[in-house]
């Protein structure tokens, strides 16, 4: 047996019955994990259902704040609040046209995140 060994309490099937580790694997990874704070923040921003809905709607087409509020069935101030957070995370961008402000996804990376997320959900729902 590699590494240390002692009984670890947990639900059957969710954890190893005995604690042991592979020193070679641990040495390859330990100290080589990049700072994932930004990624965690990205998922935190996308973890809000309203913001996820806004991102999805904007993946379909550019919309002004009034259109977004109407589609979502909520107030302009609520949509604006979420859009500020999405802009701060560089997920959406805006452009002014006269008195209207239009929003769209910031770049193709955001669209890829949404597509991959949907693919994963469909994959897990289909039973893999």
N, C-alpha and C positions, 0 to 999 in steps of 0.2 A: 504494500500500500504506500502511495506517495504522500508526502506532507504529514500534517498532524491529523489525528483522528480522535473524535469524541462525539457523543450522542448529541444531536441537534433536535430540539423539540419543534414540532410543526405538524401541519396536517399531512396525513399520509399521501404520498404522490406529488406533493408540492415542493418538497425539499429532499435533499439527500438523507438517507437514514444515518449515515456516518459522515462527519465532517472530514474531508480530506481535499487537498488541492494539488494541482500539477505545477510544481515549481517552474518548469520551463514556460508554460503558458502564462503564469503569473508574471514572471520576469519579462516576458515579451510585452506585456501590456502595462504593467505597473509603472507609473510616472510618464506614460506616453498618451494619456487621455487629454485631448485638447480642452480648452475652456468651453464648456457647453452652456454657459449662462445665456448667451444670445439665442441659442436654439430653444432653450427652455422658455425664454420670454416669448419667442415666436409662437410656440404651442400654447402658451398661456393666453396670448391675444386671440388666437384662433379658437380657443376653448370656450369662448362665449358664443352661445347660440345665435344671438342677434348679429354679432360680427361675422360669424361663419355664414349666415344667410346673406349678409351684405356682400361678402366676398363671392359667394356663389352667384348672386344676381349680377354683380359686375363682371363675372367671368362670361356672362352671356352677352352683355352690351354696356356701353357707357350710358350713365344716367345722371340727371341732375338730382339735387338733394330732395326736391319736391316729388319727383318720380319715385325715388327710393322710399320716401316716407309713405307714399300712397301704396306702393307694392307691398311694403312690410306692414301696413296698417298701423302705423305709429306716428308720433309727432316729428316735426322737422328738428326740434331740439334734441330728441332722443337719437335720431339718425346722425345729427351733427356731432354729438358726443362720441358715438362709436367711430365715426369717420376720422375724428381727431386722433383717436387711439390707433386706428389702422394706418393713418398717415405717418404717425410717429414711428411706427414699426416698418415703414417703407413698403407697405402692402398695397396701398392705393395712392393715386396721384390725382390732382385736380387741374382743371383749366377753367378760366372764366370766359364766358361769351355773353357780353352785354351784362344784363342783370342776373344771369344764371351761372351757377357753378356746377360743372360736370365732373363726375368721378369715373375713373376706370382703374383697372389693376395696374400696379406700378410697372411690372414687366412680365415676361413669359415665365419666370421662375415661380411667380405666385400662381399662375395658371397650372403649372406642373405640380405644385403642391396640392392643389385642389383635385386635379385628375388622379394623382397617386392616392390621395385620401379616399376618393370614391372607389377606385379600383380595389383598394384594400377592404373597404366596407362590403362591396359586392362579393369579393372573394370569401370573406369570413361568413357572410350570410348564406352563401351557396354551399357552405360546409367544406370549404377548401377542396 
